[in-house]
Amino acid sequence: MLKKIKKMMKRDISRGQGPVVKQKDLVRERVEEQMVAASFAEAGLTAEAQDILREGQLARRKVLVVGREDRISDAVMHYAVGFAERMGYEIVALNVVPLPRDLSRTPAALKSVIREYERSCAAAVKKLQDLCKARGVTCTHIFKTGSVEDAVREVHREIKRIEFVISEHDVPEDALGRGETWVIPVYSLAH
């Protein structure tokens, strides 16, 4: 059977077609999870049933909000919260500081700078978390060092169901003061 599948894949790739990938039926998955949880509950295993339901809730759709270093602008915050509220998403706020990832070989002074950045990021995201709480949107915060692209890829692998990314604009700060128009970048991640 494996040989037949490999043969079909080679034939499709040689014709310029990629392999056909079916998307998961998320509704069916959710119903199956709830049926399993109900079965556990009927059998008297309520803790296990609650764990299954909790895992399902953790897998809610999410939007990743990427800030610049230790801040997220008010415009991006308000847009992201409105977007998440309308779409029923959770927010994962990500601050990325472009410093080395490997802290084992960095001097103690750099480690203290990173800790200070992390505190500063947490304080900046507090405003976003308060806004989310007022509007009934769940919000979590992640701090990473390194490049933004690598951090987004890593978070996308680690956290399930991130469907959109909302990030800070690439317009220089001085251009914003002159009344230049800009848009908030929103893009989807390939799974």
C-alpha positions in Angstrom: 0.0 0.0 0.0 2.8 2.4 0.9 4.4 1.8 -2.6 1.1 2.7 -4.3 0.9 6.0 -2.3 4.5 6.9 -3.1 3.9 6.1 -6.8 0.8 8.3 -6.8 2.7 11.1 -5.1 5.6 10.9 -7.7 3.1 10.9 -10.6 1.3 14.0 -9.2 4.5 15.9 -8.5 5.9 15.1 -12.0 2.8 16.6 -13.5 3.3 19.8 -11.5 0.6 19.0 -9.0 1.3 19.0 -5.3 0.0 16.3 -3.1 -3.7 16.7 -2.2 -4.1 17.5 1.4 -7.5 17.4 3.0 -8.3 19.9 5.7 -9.4 18.6 9.1 -13.1 18.7 9.8 -12.9 20.8 13.0 -16.6 20.6 13.7 -16.5 16.8 13.6 -13.4 16.8 15.8 -15.1 19.0 18.4 -18.2 16.9 18.5 -16.1 13.7 18.9 -14.2 15.3 21.8 -17.5 16.2 23.5 -18.9 12.7 23.0 -15.8 11.2 24.6 -16.0 13.6 27.5 -19.7 12.7 27.9 -18.8 9.0 28.0 -16.2 9.6 30.6 -18.6 11.7 32.7 -21.3 8.9 32.5 -18.7 6.4 33.6 -18.0 8.6 36.7 -14.6 9.9 35.5 -15.5 13.5 35.8 -11.9 14.8 36.2 -10.9 13.1 32.9 -14.0 14.5 31.2 -13.2 18.0 32.4 -9.6 17.6 31.1 -10.9 16.7 27.7 -13.2 19.7 27.6 -10.5 22.0 28.8 -8.1 20.8 26.1 -10.8 21.5 23.5 -11.3 25.0 24.9 -7.5 25.6 24.8 -7.6 24.9 21.1 -9.8 27.9 20.3 -8.9 30.0 17.3 -6.3 32.6 18.0 -4.9 35.8 16.6 -1.2 36.6 17.2 -0.5 40.3 17.9 3.1 41.1 17.2 4.6 44.2 18.9 7.8 46.1 18.2 10.3 45.3 20.9 8.7 46.4 24.2 5.5 48.0 22.9 2.3 47.5 21.1 0.7 50.7 19.7 -2.8 51.8 20.7 -4.0 51.5 17.2 -2.9 47.9 16.9 -4.3 47.1 20.3 -7.8 48.5 19.6 -7.9 46.9 16.1 -6.8 43.5 17.5 -9.3 43.5 20.3 -12.1 44.5 18.0 -11.1 41.8 15.5 -10.8 39.1 18.1 -14.2 40.1 19.7 -16.0 40.0 16.3 -14.5 36.8 15.2 -14.6 34.9 18.6 -10.8 34.6 18.7 -8.3 34.7 21.6 -5.3 37.0 21.5 -1.7 35.9 21.9 0.5 39.0 22.3 4.1 38.5 21.2 6.9 40.9 22.0 10.2 40.1 20.2 13.4 41.8 21.2 16.2 41.4 18.6 18.8 40.1 20.9 20.7 36.7 20.9 18.5 33.7 21.7 21.3 31.7 23.3 21.7 33.3 26.8 24.2 30.6 28.0 27.1 32.4 26.3 26.1 36.0 26.9 27.4 38.2 29.6 25.5 38.9 32.7 24.9 42.5 31.7 23.0 41.4 28.6 20.9 39.0 30.6 19.9 41.8 32.9 19.0 43.9 29.8 16.8 41.1 28.5 15.1 40.7 31.9 14.4 44.5 31.9 13.0 44.3 28.4 10.8 41.4 29.5 9.4 43.5 32.4 8.9 46.4 30.1 7.0 44.2 27.6 4.8 42.8 30.3 3.9 46.3 31.5 3.1 47.4 27.9 0.9 44.3 27.4 -1.0 45.0 30.6 -3.0 47.7 28.8 -3.9 45.2 26.1 -4.9 42.6 28.7 -7.1 45.2 30.5 -8.8 46.1 27.2 -9.3 42.4 26.4 -10.8 41.7 29.8 -13.2 44.6 29.5 -14.5 43.2 26.2 -14.5 39.5 27.2 -11.5 38.4 25.0 -8.9 36.0 26.4 -5.3 37.4 26.1 -2.0 35.7 26.9 1.5 37.2 26.5 4.7 35.7 25.2 8.2 37.3 25.2 10.9 36.1 22.9 14.4 37.2 21.8 15.8 36.9 18.3 14.3 37.8 14.9 10.6 38.5 14.5 10.2 35.9 11.7 11.8 33.2 13.8 9.7 34.0 16.8 6.4 34.0 14.8 7.3 30.6 13.3 8.2 29.2 16.7 5.0 30.5 18.4 2.9 29.2 15.4 4.5 25.7 16.0 4.0 25.8 19.8 0.4 27.2 20.0 -2.4 25.5 18.2 -5.0 27.3 16.1 -3.2 30.6 15.4 -5.0 31.7 12.3 -4.1 35.4 11.8 -1.3 37.7 12.7 -1.7 41.4 13.3 1.5 43.3 13.5 2.9 46.8 13.9 3.3 48.8 10.7 6.6 49.5 9.0 6.0 53.2 8.7 8.7 55.2 10.5 7.7 57.1 13.6 8.4 60.5 12.2 6.0 59.8 9.2 3.2 59.1 11.6 3.5 62.6 13.1 3.1 64.2 9.7 -0.4 62.6 9.3 0.7 59.9 6.8 -1.9 57.2 6.3 -1.0 53.7 7.1 -2.7 50.3 7.5 -2.3 47.7 10.2 -0.8 44.6 8.6 -3.0 41.5 9.0 -2.1 38.2 7.4 -2.9 34.5 7.7 -0.4 31.8 8.5 -0.2 28.6 6.4 -0.7 25.5 8.4 
